[in-house]
Amino acid sequence: FLSFITQSLSEKFTCDPDKLQDNICETKDQGITLEFEEDKKPVNINDLSFLNSAITTLPLDISKNFPALKNLTASGLNLIETTEESLEKLDALVELDLSENSIKKIASNSFKDLKALVRLDLHANEIVTIGEGMLDSLVNIKEIDLSNNNLCNEIDVVCPLATTFRKNTQLEVINLDENYIKNLAITIFRGLHG
């Protein structure tokens, strides 16, 4: 059984993996913490969704409790950063939606284990820059949405997008709409096929 505890009300919700429709476990409650009974871990969950909750950080043991996770949606939360620990070992993950949060910082190794990732949605955050090599491990990525962020909005900082997508050779869609980008180096798309 998968138990959801709301931090604010301490109410307990239970999600039985045997009764899930299409292996999807979705919560729309405020302030969720995940707890698992060791002998009844829901290892077959494919989709996990946190929508419009008061969560400020992702649980650090998602991969331990959901080793087969293919789709993770953490949208409309209060996330302010991604950490390497919260996304590590999610090597089956195909889609990651961290949209509509307050993410300003993406840890440099946040996506290092996401080699199967095909779609990354980071739209409507407060991201100012994408660090050098941060997306390099996303070798199967086809779609990245970075729209409605603050990319290239730091004063006296050169917009470092020139080599951001250089190793994402499978990339088909890049959405950079509604950012502060004034110029793009022609090298930003070098290495992309399509």
N, C-alpha and C positions, 0 to 999 in steps of 0.2 A: 504494500500500500504506500501511496505517496501522500504525505500529510503536509498541509499548508497551514501555517500559523501566522495570523496577522499580528504584527508587532504592536500595533496600537490598541487593538481590542482583545488580543490573546484568544481569539476564536479559532477553533480548529476545523479545517476542512480536509476531507479525505478523497483522494482520487485513486480508485482501484484500477490498476493497469488492465485487468481482465475485462473491465466494463468500458474501456475507452473506445470511442468511435474513431476508426482509422488511426489508432495509436497516437492520438493528439490529446495532450493535457494542457488546457488553457485556463488561466486565472485572470481575473479582472479586479481582484481585491486589493486593498491598500496595504502596503508594508509587508510583503510576503517573505517568509523565511522557509527554506525547505528542510524537512526532516525525514529520515528514512529508517525503516526497520531493516537491519542488516540482512536478515534472511529473506526479505521480501522486496528487494530492490527492483525497481521497474526497468530492467536492462533493455527491454524491447521498445522503449519510447523513441519515436522518430522525431516528433515535433514538440517543442516546449515554447510556450508563449507567455510573456509577462507584458500586459498592456495597461497603460495608464495607472500604474501603481506608484507608491512612494519610495521605491527601491533606489538607493543612491550608488550601490555597487553590486556587481553580479556576484553570485555565490562562487566561492573559490574552488568548489569541488564538483562542478557541473559534469566534467568528464568522468569522474569516479562514479557518479550516480546514473549517468546517461551515456554509456560508452557507444551506443548506436545512434546517437542524436544526429539527425540530418538537417533539421531546420530549427534555428533559435531566433525568436523574436523578442526583443527587449525594447519596445517602442513606447514613447510617451511617458517615460519614467523620469527620474531625476539624476540619471547617471552623469557624472562630471568627468570621468576618465575611463579608459580601458586599462586593464592590467594584464601582464603576461600570464599570471596565475589563473585568472578567471576563464581564459580561453585555451589554456594548454591542454594538449592531448585530445582535442576534439577533431581527430583526424578523419572522421566520417562526415563532418559538417559540410553541407552543400550550400546552404543559404544562411546568412547572418544579417539580421535587421536590427540595427542600433539607432534607428531614425528617431527624430523628434525628442531628443534628450538635450542635455546641456554639456555634452562632451567638448572639452577644450583641448584635452591632451590624450594622445594615443601613445601608450608605452611602445618603445621601439621594437620590442619583440612580441607584441600582442598577437600578431597573426602568424607566427613562425610555424605552428603545428597545423595550420588550416590548408593543407595541400590539396584537399578535395573541393575546397570552396569555389563555387561558380558565381555566386551573387553576393555582393556586399553593399548594404544600404546604410549610409551614414548621413543621409540628408536631414536638414533642419537641426543642426547642432551648432556649436560655436567653435569649430575647428579652425585654427589659424594657419597651421602648417602641417605638411606630411613629411615626416623625417626621412632622411636619406636611407634607402634600402628597406623602408618599412613594409612595402608591399611586395618585395622581391620573392618571398616564399609562396605567394599566391599564384602558382604556376598554371592552374586550371581556371582562373578567374575569367569570366566572360562579361560581367557587368559590374560596374562600380558607380554608385550614386553619391556624389559629394556636393550636391546642390544645396543652396540655402545655408551656407556656412560662412565663415569669415576668412576664407583662404586668402592669403597675401594681404592681410589688413594690418600687419605690424609696421610701424614707422621705422625707417632705416634698416629694413630687412629685405634682402633680395628674395623675391618669390622663388622658392627652391623646387619648382615643379619640373625643371628641365629634364631630369632623369627619373622621375617618379614611377613611370610605367614601363621602364626599359625591359624588365624581365617578364612582363605580363603579356606574353606573345599570343595568348588565346583571347585577349580582350576584344570585345565587339562593341560594347557600349560604355562610354564615359560621360557622366553628366556632371558638369561643372557650373551649371546655371546659378545665377544669383549669388556670386561671390565678389571679391574685390580684385579680381584678376584684371590687370590692365594690359599686360603683354605676356605672350607665351613663347618660349623658345621653341624653335622648330624641332629641336631634339626631344621634346616631350613625347612625341609619337614614334621616335626611332625604335625599330625592332618590332613594332606592331604589324601584324599581317591581317589582311581582311578586305 
